[in-house]
């Protein structure tokens, strides 16, 4: 579907074409609802908060639902943390949402080979114990290091980082990540006078943007947008639309 098709489908499913009951939905508002539903769709398909209780990559449909957003083998240069010399940090991509796989290149002065290690996500409250554990702690030989996600400050440059920990005998040269990226905002500015409109944050959109998710997901996203809109305006068909949305799973 193009963005124009999604708008037509939204209006049709809300029974708006032959009635003026819900004619107050403007193009920027429909775009907002489509984007909200796209994010709901993404989070439902990644996690298990859905009727099937199935997360990302559990079934082929779950894989196909989000395949267009998967970024593969993205290198993240790392640097040593000054206040904690056994740890190394890297900044996550600007469009990062969820990590799928994380590895790290490790090197050691006494070894000429760079080793690609497994990064084990660790809870912060377990980190001190893990770093002292001879079996689960960071190991160059076993090619495994614990990692956590966080920030080092309240500025943009300090945010959205991954931290990997060593035992002090080796270094983390860089991280390699597979992740789900944020989709571009759906927008239909050509449908409004002047060919542009502003978002609440003041930014302007003046170029049409179709939904980046696979074609088979577009109807589901429209159905979710209609369900959200129907709930907001207390539409009499809200329950029916909720049932249809659940069937899309």
SULHU-V602778 format. One record per residue. N is the residue number from 1. RES is the residue in one letter. PHI is phi in whole degrees, 0 to 359 (none if undefined). OMEGA is omega in whole degrees, 0 to 359 (999 if undefined). BURIAL is 1 if it has 16 or more other ideal C-beta (glycine too) atoms within 10 Angstrom, else 0. Layout:
n = {N | N}
res = {RES | RES}
phi = {PHI | PHI}
omega = {OMEGA | OMEGA}
burial = {BURIAL | BURIAL}
This chain:
n = {1 | 2 | 3 | 4 | 5 | 6 | 7 | 8 | 9 | 10 | 11 | 12 | 13 | 14 | 15 | 16 | 17 | 18 | 19 | 20 | 21 | 22 | 23 | 24 | 25 | 26 | 27 | 28 | 29 | 30 | 31 | 32 | 33 | 34 | 35 | 36 | 37 | 38 | 39 | 40 | 41 | 42 | 43 | 44 | 45 | 46 | 47 | 48 | 49 | 50 | 51 | 52 | 53 | 54 | 55 | 56 | 57 | 58 | 59 | 60 | 61 | 62 | 63 | 64 | 65 | 66 | 67 | 68 | 69 | 70 | 71 | 72 | 73 | 74 | 75 | 76 | 77 | 78 | 79 | 80 | 81 | 82 | 83 | 84 | 85 | 86 | 87 | 88 | 89 | 90 | 91 | 92 | 93 | 94 | 95 | 96 | 97 | 98 | 99 | 100 | 101 | 102 | 103 | 104 | 105 | 106 | 107 | 108 | 109 | 110 | 111 | 112 | 113 | 114 | 115 | 116 | 117 | 118 | 119 | 120 | 121 | 122 | 123 | 124 | 125 | 126 | 127 | 128 | 129 | 130 | 131 | 132 | 133 | 134 | 135 | 136 | 137 | 138 | 139 | 140 | 141 | 142 | 143 | 144 | 145 | 146 | 147 | 148 | 149 | 150 | 151 | 152 | 153 | 154 | 155 | 156 | 157 | 158 | 159 | 160 | 161 | 162 | 163 | 164 | 165 | 166 | 167 | 168 | 169 | 170 | 171 | 172 | 173 | 174 | 175 | 176 | 177 | 178 | 179 | 180 | 181 | 182 | 183 | 184 | 185 | 186 | 187 | 188 | 189 | 190 | 191 | 192 | 193 | 194 | 195 | 196 | 197 | 198 | 199 | 200 | 201 | 202 | 203 | 204 | 205 | 206 | 207 | 208 | 209 | 210 | 211 | 212 | 213 | 214 | 215 | 216 | 217 | 218 | 219 | 220 | 221 | 222 | 223 | 224 | 225 | 226 | 227 | 228 | 229 | 230 | 231 | 232 | 233 | 234 | 235 | 236 | 237 | 238 | 239 | 240 | 241 | 242 | 243 | 244 | 245 | 246 | 247 | 248 | 249}
res = {X | X | X | X | X | X | X | X | X | X | X | X | X | X | X | X | X | X | X | X | X | X | X | X | X | X | X | X | X | X | X | X | X | X | X | X | X | X | X | X | X | X | X | X | X | X | X | X | X | X | X | X | X | X | X | X | X | X | X | X | X | X | X | X | X | X | X | X | X | X | X | X | X | X | X | X | X | X | X | X | X | X | X | X | X | X | X | X | X | X | X | X | X | X | X | X | X | X | X | X | X | X | X | X | X | X | X | X | X | X | X | X | X | X | X | X | X | X | X | X | X | X | X | X | X | X | X | X | X | X | X | X | X | X | X | X | X | X | X | X | X | X | X | X | X | X | X | X | X | X | X | X | X | X | X | X | X | X | X | X | X | X | X | X | X | X | X | X | X | X | X | X | X | X | X | X | X | X | X | X | X | X | X | X | X | X | X | X | X | X | X | X | X | X | X | X | X | X | X | X | X | X | X | X | X | X | X | X | X | X | X | X | X | X | X | X | X | X | X | X | X | X | X | X | X | X | X | X | X | X | X | X | X | X | X | X | X | X | X | X | X | X | X | X | X | X | X | X | X}
phi = {none | 279 | 297 | 297 | 298 | 295 | 295 | 299 | 297 | 300 | 297 | 298 | 288 | 269 | 56 | 258 | 296 | 255 | 213 | 261 | 301 | 238 | 284 | 279 | 284 | 268 | 303 | 300 | 290 | 294 | 302 | 298 | 294 | 296 | 290 | 298 | 292 | 297 | 289 | 298 | 302 | 300 | 291 | 296 | 283 | 282 | 268 | 246 | 276 | 211 | 296 | 273 | 56 | 240 | 267 | 300 | 70 | 285 | 231 | 297 | 296 | 297 | 297 | 290 | 302 | 241 | 300 | 289 | 256 | 279 | 255 | 250 | 53 | 269 | 276 | 238 | 301 | 248 | 219 | 287 | 281 | 300 | 279 | 216 | 296 | 270 | 243 | 227 | 239 | 215 | 273 | 287 | 300 | 300 | 262 | 294 | 238 | 230 | 279 | 253 | 211 | 225 | 232 | 215 | 270 | 248 | 222 | 216 | 302 | 274 | 227 | 275 | 259 | 276 | 254 | 268 | 255 | 275 | 261 | 260 | 293 | 234 | 288 | 301 | 285 | 261 | 298 | 300 | 292 | 297 | 296 | 262 | 278 | 290 | 260 | 245 | 283 | 296 | 213 | 290 | 292 | 271 | 55 | 209 | 222 | 280 | 225 | 224 | 246 | 177 | 224 | 244 | 186 | 250 | 256 | 301 | 294 | 268 | 266 | 55 | 234 | 243 | 237 | 247 | 243 | 245 | 263 | 94 | 261 | 214 | 236 | 260 | 285 | 192 | 256 | 234 | 236 | 254 | 209 | 269 | 263 | 287 | 286 | 291 | 294 | 290 | 209 | 226 | 292 | 296 | 275 | 248 | 303 | 91 | 72 | 200 | 207 | 256 | 278 | 304 | 279 | 96 | 289 | 249 | 245 | 225 | 230 | 299 | 227 | 285 | 293 | 276 | 288 | 304 | 306 | 294 | 272 | 297 | 297 | 295 | 293 | 297 | 301 | 295 | 297 | 295 | 296 | 297 | 296 | 297 | 293 | 294 | 255 | 56 | 296 | 297 | 263 | 302 | 297 | 299 | 292 | 294 | 296 | 296 | 298 | 295 | 291 | 295 | 300}
omega = {168 | 178 | 176 | 178 | 180 | 177 | 179 | 181 | 179 | 181 | 180 | 183 | 176 | 179 | 184 | 188 | 184 | 182 | 177 | 184 | 185 | 184 | 182 | 176 | 179 | 183 | 178 | 179 | 177 | 176 | 180 | 179 | 178 | 179 | 177 | 180 | 178 | 178 | 175 | 179 | 182 | 182 | 177 | 184 | 179 | 182 | 181 | 179 | 180 | 186 | 181 | 183 | 181 | 179 | 182 | 177 | 174 | 177 | 179 | 179 | 178 | 177 | 183 | 181 | 187 | 187 | 183 | 182 | 182 | 176 | 187 | 169 | 178 | 183 | 179 | 179 | 182 | 176 | 182 | 178 | 187 | 184 | 181 | 191 | 176 | 181 | 181 | 185 | 174 | 180 | 179 | 179 | 181 | 183 | 181 | 172 | 183 | 175 | 176 | 177 | 181 | 176 | 178 | 173 | 182 | 176 | 184 | 183 | 184 | 181 | 182 | 184 | 173 | 183 | 177 | 187 | 171 | 176 | 183 | 179 | 187 | 176 | 182 | 183 | 176 | 190 | 181 | 180 | 182 | 182 | 179 | 184 | 182 | 182 | 185 | 181 | 180 | 183 | 176 | 182 | 180 | 175 | 182 | 175 | 174 | 178 | 173 | 177 | 180 | 180 | 177 | 181 | 183 | 176 | 181 | 182 | 183 | 190 | 172 | 183 | 172 | 182 | 177 | 186 | 178 | 175 | 179 | 181 | 180 | 184 | 175 | 182 | 177 | 176 | 174 | 188 | 163 | 184 | 172 | 180 | 177 | 176 | 175 | 180 | 172 | 180 | 181 | 182 | 179 | 181 | 180 | 177 | 181 | 176 | 177 | 173 | 183 | 170 | 180 | 180 | 177 | 178 | 185 | 171 | 181 | 179 | 177 | 176 | 176 | 177 | 183 | 180 | 182 | 184 | 184 | 181 | 187 | 179 | 179 | 179 | 176 | 179 | 178 | 179 | 178 | 179 | 178 | 180 | 181 | 177 | 181 | 184 | 180 | 179 | 182 | 180 | 185 | 183 | 178 | 180 | 178 | 178 | 179 | 179 | 179 | 180 | 179 | 180 | 999}
burial = {1 | 0 | 1 | 0 | 0 | 1 | 1 | 0 | 1 | 1 | 1 | 0 | 1 | 1 | 0 | 1 | 0 | 0 | 0 | 0 | 0 | 0 | 0 | 0 | 1 | 0 | 1 | 1 | 0 | 1 | 1 | 1 | 1 | 1 | 1 | 0 | 1 | 1 | 0 | 1 | 1 | 1 | 0 | 1 | 1 | 1 | 0 | 0 | 0 | 1 | 0 | 0 | 0 | 1 | 0 | 1 | 0 | 0 | 0 | 0 | 0 | 1 | 0 | 0 | 1 | 1 | 0 | 0 | 1 | 0 | 0 | 0 | 0 | 0 | 0 | 1 | 0 | 1 | 0 | 0 | 1 | 0 | 0 | 0 | 0 | 1 | 1 | 1 | 1 | 1 | 1 | 1 | 0 | 0 | 0 | 1 | 1 | 0 | 1 | 0 | 0 | 1 | 1 | 1 | 1 | 1 | 0 | 0 | 0 | 0 | 0 | 0 | 0 | 0 | 1 | 0 | 1 | 0 | 1 | 0 | 0 | 1 | 0 | 0 | 0 | 0 | 1 | 0 | 0 | 1 | 1 | 0 | 0 | 0 | 0 | 1 | 1 | 1 | 1 | 1 | 0 | 0 | 0 | 1 | 1 | 1 | 1 | 1 | 0 | 0 | 0 | 0 | 0 | 0 | 0 | 0 | 0 | 0 | 0 | 0 | 1 | 1 | 1 | 1 | 1 | 1 | 0 | 0 | 0 | 1 | 1 | 1 | 0 | 1 | 1 | 1 | 1 | 0 | 1 | 1 | 1 | 0 | 1 | 0 | 1 | 1 | 1 | 1 | 1 | 0 | 1 | 0 | 0 | 0 | 0 | 0 | 1 | 0 | 0 | 0 | 0 | 0 | 0 | 0 | 1 | 0 | 0 | 0 | 1 | 1 | 1 | 0 | 1 | 0 | 0 | 0 | 1 | 1 | 1 | 1 | 1 | 1 | 1 | 1 | 1 | 1 | 1 | 1 | 1 | 1 | 0 | 0 | 0 | 0 | 1 | 0 | 0 | 1 | 0 | 0 | 1 | 0 | 0 | 1 | 1 | 0 | 0 | 0 | 0}
